Amino acid sequence: MEVYKYPPTSSWSNLTKRPNKNAEDLDSLVEEVFQAVRERGDQAVFEYTKLFDKVSLQSLHVLPDEINDAKELISEELKMAIEMAYSNIFKFHEAQKSEKRVIETSSGIRCWRMERPIEKVGFYIPGGSAPLFSTILMLGVPATIAGCSEIILMTPPDKNGQIHPAILYTANRIGITKIFKVGGIQAIAALTFGTQSVDKVYKIFGPGNQYVTAAKSFAQRAGMNIDMPAGPSEVLIIADKSSIPTFVAADLLAQAEHGPDSQVMLLSDDIEVIESILKELEFQLLTLPRKEITSEALVNSKCILLTSITDCIDFSNLYAPEHLILAVEDSAYYLEKVMNAGSVFLGNYSCESVGDYASGPNHTLPTNGFASSYSGVSLDSFIKKISVQDISAVGLKNIGPAVEIMAEEEGLFGHKNSVSIRLDQIKRDKENV
């Protein structure tokens, strides 16, 4: 990790840049795959699965026997851990339900919102070197609470055409039965357009690498709704003298091991803090099974020395991290200054890994600076909110003249007339009483 000492604010924007593949290359590839899947459906999906995942499939579907077998292939300890995570995630998202509130905006005018689930949703679950079965919990639990009637899960197969048993077990625990051995760009394309095997959905959820993120953006341009731009993982940690170097180093490595395109950032107001953390990071890196991948991510990562923790917060708000860890004294005070972040972790014992798995809040979060305008996945992500208006004759009489004036000023006389006709009828009805 390169160390930057007291960079001027004019350079901060450059320091917040993420390591990204050439966008033009990605767009060209995504367009090619999307067009092929749209035109040839399953056939194109099979072809790109063979090309990208190096496996020839006989069927895209995961069969019931494969799901049943998965139950016997994972340990009881893992099953118990999944149950604990399920319980906490359920509690957090169940509490996000909102009650119907009827508001009388004017006399005779009652307005409210009603909630309806998004009926068909698609999940993308990364399954390569790190099979993210935890993401199934993060997406599936709020989807089932919301009442989504159809969930389609896409995840890439291994070289033997198999899906990791933990993914299958967790999907079954949620109640997901439509599972497909499809990953990458072709998975997003299949969900966007539908194929002979895969139903078109109304909204796509799930994180992924740069290829998946680019595919989701393309899908959005094709009319598909998505959760957010969720690409390579990232964390920004602000540490002061109260931080514990072993903890901070472990958190940096935890995110860096996601993939070579991940990025971790360390900010501090004390160079000795940075140096002690880097020393500990080098030591811990040697013990990681994924040290090669982690080392690649660290090349694109940065340590930044600033004059104060307040400056660190200002830099973080510009960076808009997916995960923000405040390993500082009085973290609650600095929390109030945080404007842009996917999820925040307070103090030395709030490790990001717990948030990834089991504390309750969702780990599907905006990356690449999108936390400045996007929220992470929540119950609301799976719900449509429909406004309802109940206007009585008295209500229309009270508000109608104002609407007539406004419509006339905009030159929309059809709008005015729809009110005027009703007001005339109200007047006649009153005269005939």
C-alpha positions, 0 to 999 in steps of 0.5 A, spaced: 500 500 500 502 506 497 502 512 503 500 519 501 502 524 506 498 530 507 495 530 500 492 537 498 485 537 497 486 539 490 488 531 489 483 528 493 479 527 487 484 523 483 486 519 490 478 516 490 479 513 483 478 505 483 481 500 479 477 499 473 478 495 467 477 499 460 470 501 460 469 501 452 472 494 452 467 492 457 461 495 454 463 492 447 463 485 450 457 486 454 453 488 448 455 482 444 453 477 450 446 481 451 445 481 443 446 473 443 442 472 449 436 476 446 436 473 439 438 465 441 436 464 448 439 458 452 443 456 446 447 463 447 447 462 454 450 455 454 456 457 449 458 463 453 458 458 459 463 454 456 467 460 453 467 464 460 466 458 465 470 452 461 464 448 462 459 444 458 452 443 461 447 439 459 442 443 463 442 450 466 437 448 471 439 445 478 435 439 479 432 437 486 436 431 487 442 436 487 439 441 492 437 435 497 444 432 496 447 439 498 444 438 505 448 432 507 454 435 504 455 441 509 456 441 516 452 441 522 456 447 525 455 451 518 447 450 518 447 452 525 451 459 523 446 460 517 440 459 522 443 465 526 445 469 521 438 468 518 435 470 525 438 476 525 437 478 518 430 477 519 429 481 525 433 487 522 429 487 515 422 485 519 422 491 523 423 495 516 415 494 515 411 500 515 404 502 517 399 505 512 398 512 514 392 516 511 393 523 511 388 528 510 391 533 506 385 538 505 378 537 508 375 531 504 382 529 501 385 523 504 391 520 501 395 514 503 401 509 500 400 502 499 405 497 499 406 491 494 411 486 493 415 486 486 413 479 483 419 477 480 426 478 482 432 475 480 438 474 484 446 474 482 450 470 487 458 470 485 460 463 486 467 463 483 473 462 488 468 465 494 461 462 493 457 467 497 452 464 500 451 469 505 448 474 499 442 469 498 440 470 506 441 478 504 437 478 498 432 472 500 430 474 507 427 481 505 424 478 498 420 473 502 418 478 508 416 483 502 412 477 499 415 476 492 412 471 489 418 468 484 425 468 485 430 466 480 437 465 482 443 465 478 450 463 480 456 460 476 458 453 476 465 450 477 469 446 472 465 440 473 458 443 472 456 443 480 454 449 484 457 449 491 453 446 496 452 451 501 449 456 496 444 450 494 443 449 502 442 456 503 437 457 497 433 451 499 433 454 506 430 461 503 425 457 499 428 458 492 427 453 487 429 456 481 436 455 481 440 456 474 448 454 473 449 461 469 454 466 471 457 473 469 454 477 463 450 471 460 446 471 467 444 478 467 442 478 460 438 471 461 434 475 467 433 481 463 430 478 456 428 471 458 430 465 455 427 458 454 429 456 461 429 462 464 423 467 466 424 474 465 424 478 471 422 485 474 428 487 478 435 484 478 439 484 485 446 482 487 453 484 487 459 481 482 465 483 479 466 489 474 463 484 468 457 483 472 456 490 474 457 493 467 452 488 465 447 490 470 448 497 468 447 495 460 441 491 463 438 498 466 439 501 459 435 496 456 429 497 461 431 493 467 430 495 474 437 493 478 438 494 486 444 498 485 451 498 481 454 493 486 461 491 483 468 490 487 468 490 494 471 496 498 473 498 505 475 505 508 478 505 515 479 511 519 484 510 525 487 514 530 491 512 536 485 509 540 485 503 534 488 497 535 493 495 529 492 488 529 484 489 528 485 494 523 490 490 519 485 484 519 479 488 516 483 491 511 485 484 508 478 481 509 476 486 504 482 485 499 481 478 499 475 478 495 479 479 489 484 483 485 480 489 483 478 490 490 480 496 494 482 498 501 483 505 504 487 507 510 486 514 513 489 517 519 492 523 522 498 519 525 503 516 521 505 512 527 498 509 527 499 508 519 506 504 520 504 500 525 498 497 521 502 496 515 507 492 519 501 488 522 498 487 515 505 484 512 505 479 518 498 477 517 498 477 509 503 471 510 498 467 513 492 468 508 490 462 503 488 467 498 495 472 499 496 472 492 489 475 490 490 479 496 496 482 494 494 484 488 488 488 491 493 491 495 497 494 489 491 498 488 490 500 495 492 507 499 494 509 506 493 517 506 495 521 512 491 527 513 492 533 518 485 531 523 480 526 523 475 531 521 479 531 514 479 524 514 471 524 514 471 529 509 475 525 504 471 519 506 465 523 504 468 524 497 470 517 496 463 514 498 466 507 501 462 501 501 464 500 508 466 505 513 470 503 519 471 508 524 476 506 529 477 512 532 475 515 539 468 518 540 466 514 533 459 516 535 461 524 534 464 523 527 458 518 525 454 525 525 459 527 520 458 521 515 454 523 509 456 518 504 457 510 506 454 504 504 454 501 511 458 504 517 462 500 523 463 504 530 469 502 534 474 497 535 470 491 535 465 492 530 469 488 524 466 489 517 466 481 517 460 481 522 456 485 517 458 481 511 455 475 515 450 475 521 449 482 524 443 483 521 444 489 516 444 488 509 451 487 506 449 488 498 451 495 498 453 501 493 460 501 491 465 505 486 462 511 489 455 510 488 454 510 496 453 518 495 446 517 491 444 509 493 442 506 499 444 498 500 439 493 499 433 493 504 426 491 505 424 497 501 428 494 495 423 489 494 417 493 495 413 498 490 409 503 494 403 506 490 399 512 492 392 512 493 387 518 493 380 519 495 377 525 494 370 527 496 365 532 492 367 537 498 374 535 497 374 537 490 370 543 491 375 546 496 381 544 492 378 544 485 379 552 483 386 552 485 387 546 480 383 550 475 388 556 475 394 552 475 392 548 469 390 554 465 397 557 467 400 551 464 396 551 458 393 545 459 386 546 458 384 539 458 386 538 465 382 544 467 376 541 464 376 535 468 376 539 474 371 544 471 366 539 469 366 536 476 365 542 479 359 544 475 356 538 477 357 539 484 354 546 483 348 543 480 347 537 485 346 543 490 341 547 486 337 541 485 337 539 493 
